[in-house]
């Protein structure tokens, strides 16, 4: 069959592009899932931390911090110490 009859020959460039497209989609999907797994590893502690923060604020920690301002300063220094500890892990 030739192009004049309305068909495509099996060796045409369009046929090759159709075969390459699924491979490109598979590669993009694989790279996306890999990147997502790397991000998920880095963000595992965020959700429980924010949930705990909201729970503590809801249970009255904001009032406690307003009445005891030195506690705010102690929490700030505890945060600094934690960040320094995390920085020395690797």
N, C-alpha and C positions, 0 to 999 in steps of 0.2 A: 504494500500500500504506500502511496506517496502523498505528499502534502496537497497536491491538487485535488485529490479525492476527498479531502476533508479530515483525514486521519493524521495521527502523529506517528512517526517511526519510533521504534524502541530506542534508538540511539540519540534521540534529540536532547537538547539541553534542558528542556522543560521536565522531561522524565527524570533526569538527574537531580534537578532542584527539588522535586517531590520526594525523592529518597533522602536527601540531605536534611530536609525540614524536620522530620521526626527526631533525627539525631541531635539537631540543634536544640530542640525543645527538651529532650531528655537531659542534655548537658546543662542547659540553663536551669532546669528544675533541680538537678543534683547540686549545682553550685548554690542555688537559693536555699535549699534545705541545709546544706553544710553551714552557710553563713548564719542561718536562723539558729542552728544548734550552738554555734559559738556565742551568739548573743544571749541565748537562753542560759548558758552556763554562767555568764557574767551577771545576769539579772536575777538569779534564783533567790537571793536574800532580800530583794527590794519589796516584793509583795508582802511577806510576813512582817517586815519592819514597818511599812506604812500602815498595815492593819493594826499592829500593836500600838503605834502612835495614835491612831484614831480612837482606839479603845481606851487608852490612858487619858486622852483629852476628854472623852465622853464621860469617864468615871471621875472627873474632877481634878485632874493634874494641873490644869490651867489655873484654877483657884489656889492650889497648893504652891505653885511657882510664883503667883502674885503675892502671896503672904510670906514666902520664904525666898527672898531674892538671892541669897547665897547658894541656894540649891541650883539655880540657873547657871551660876558661874561654875559650880562643881560639875554639872552635866556638860558644859562646854569643854572643860579640861578633860573629862572622861572621853569625850569625842576626839579630842586632839590625841590623847594617848592611844585610842583605838586605831586612828589613822596611821600613827607612827608604827604601831604593831603590824598592821596590814602591809605597810610599806617595806617592812623587813622580812616578810615571808619568803620572798624569792630573790 
